[in-house]
Amino acid sequence: MRSRLKRQTTESMAEQALETWGPTVFRIALGQAGSPADAEDICQEVFLRLLKSTTKFSSEEHLKAWLIRVAINCSHDVLRSRSRHGAAPLDDHLAEVERKLAESQRSGSDDAGATPFDSALWDIVGALPEDQRAAVNLFYVEGYNVEEASRILNCSSGAFRMRLHRARERLRHMLGPSPSPAPSCERSSHA
């Protein structure tokens, strides 16, 4: 009787977590794996691990950080599996990404109905190395600050800043010269 009650509580907590954090876990998985099919598999694995976990979560943020960390770890597992089984890494598709970007710039379409994952820029972010993709995803997509994101990735804030810097530099290189000066990354207060 007691184990049945505990299982129901765990299942309801997992359902609530799926409802609340499922889209976040999917975005992280998609950003890391680059494939919607792989992202769905990763999400499934993350929430199965949550069901099996004995971790006591102290807050919603603790649960969210745990889910993101597990999603990143599962994504790494998928990428390792790909390399062992001969699947091409994302960097091998850089020419295709550049072609798609050029096409979207020539067509001038604004893709108003597209999700961020359909855009040429997202394809380019997907071509970044794993650690840089994770940094971009957590900082720009999920809105974590440097300290929070570095804790999730188990690295120092300096290492996280370096990953973000390298990602920005690589993106600048991949996107080519900008016709106008890039906006400053500094956040100013408007009083």
RAUR-V502250 format. One record per residue. N is the residue number from 0. RES is the residue in three letters. SS is DSSP state (H for helix, E for strand, L for the rest). Layout:
n=(N:N)
res=(RES:RES)
ss=(SS:SS)
//
This chain:
n=(0:1:2:3:4:5:6:7:8:9:10:11:12:13:14:15:16:17:18:19:20:21:22:23:24:25:26:27:28:29:30:31:32:33:34:35:36:37:38:39:40:41:42:43:44:45:46:47:48:49:50:51:52:53:54:55:56:57:58:59:60:61:62:63:64:65:66:67:68:69:70:71:72:73:74:75:76:77:78:79:80:81:82:83:84:85:86:87:88:89:90:91:92:93:94:95:96:97:98:99:100:101:102:103:104:105:106:107:108:109:110:111:112:113:114:115:116:117:118:119:120:121:122:123:124:125:126:127:128:129:130:131:132:133:134:135:136:137:138:139:140:141:142:143:144:145:146:147:148:149:150:151:152:153:154:155:156:157:158:159:160:161:162:163:164:165:166:167:168:169:170:171:172:173:174:175:176:177:178:179:180:181:182:183:184:185:186:187:188:189:190)
res=(MET:ARG:SER:ARG:LEU:LYS:ARG:GLN:THR:THR:GLU:SER:MET:ALA:GLU:GLN:ALA:LEU:GLU:THR:TRP:GLY:PRO:THR:VAL:PHE:ARG:ILE:ALA:LEU:GLY:GLN:ALA:GLY:SER:PRO:ALA:ASP:ALA:GLU:ASP:ILE:CYS:GLN:GLU:VAL:PHE:LEU:ARG:LEU:LEU:LYS:SER:THR:THR:LYS:PHE:SER:SER:GLU:GLU:HIS:LEU:LYS:ALA:TRP:LEU:ILE:ARG:VAL:ALA:ILE:ASN:CYS:SER:HIS:ASP:VAL:LEU:ARG:SER:ARG:SER:ARG:HIS:GLY:ALA:ALA:PRO:LEU:ASP:ASP:HIS:LEU:ALA:GLU:VAL:GLU:ARG:LYS:LEU:ALA:GLU:SER:GLN:ARG:SER:GLY:SER:ASP:ASP:ALA:GLY:ALA:THR:PRO:PHE:ASP:SER:ALA:LEU:TRP:ASP:ILE:VAL:GLY:ALA:LEU:PRO:GLU:ASP:GLN:ARG:ALA:ALA:VAL:ASN:LEU:PHE:TYR:VAL:GLU:GLY:TYR:ASN:VAL:GLU:GLU:ALA:SER:ARG:ILE:LEU:ASN:CYS:SER:SER:GLY:ALA:PHE:ARG:MET:ARG:LEU:HIS:ARG:ALA:ARG:GLU:ARG:LEU:ARG:HIS:MET:LEU:GLY:PRO:SER:PRO:SER:PRO:ALA:PRO:SER:CYS:GLU:ARG:SER:SER:HIS:ALA)
ss=(L:H:H:H:H:H:H:H:H:H:H:H:H:H:H:H:H:H:H:H:H:H:H:H:H:H:H:H:H:H:H:H:H:L:L:H:H:H:H:H:H:H:H:H:H:H:H:H:H:H:H:H:L:L:L:L:L:L:L:H:H:H:H:H:H:H:H:H:H:H:H:H:H:H:H:H:H:H:H:H:H:H:H:H:L:L:L:L:L:H:H:H:H:H:H:H:H:H:H:H:H:H:H:H:H:H:H:L:L:L:L:L:L:L:L:H:H:H:L:H:H:H:H:H:H:H:L:L:L:H:H:H:H:H:H:H:H:H:H:H:H:L:L:L:L:H:H:H:H:H:H:H:L:L:L:L:H:H:H:H:H:H:H:H:H:H:H:H:H:H:H:H:H:H:H:L:L:L:L:L:L:L:L:L:L:L:L:L:L:L:L)
//
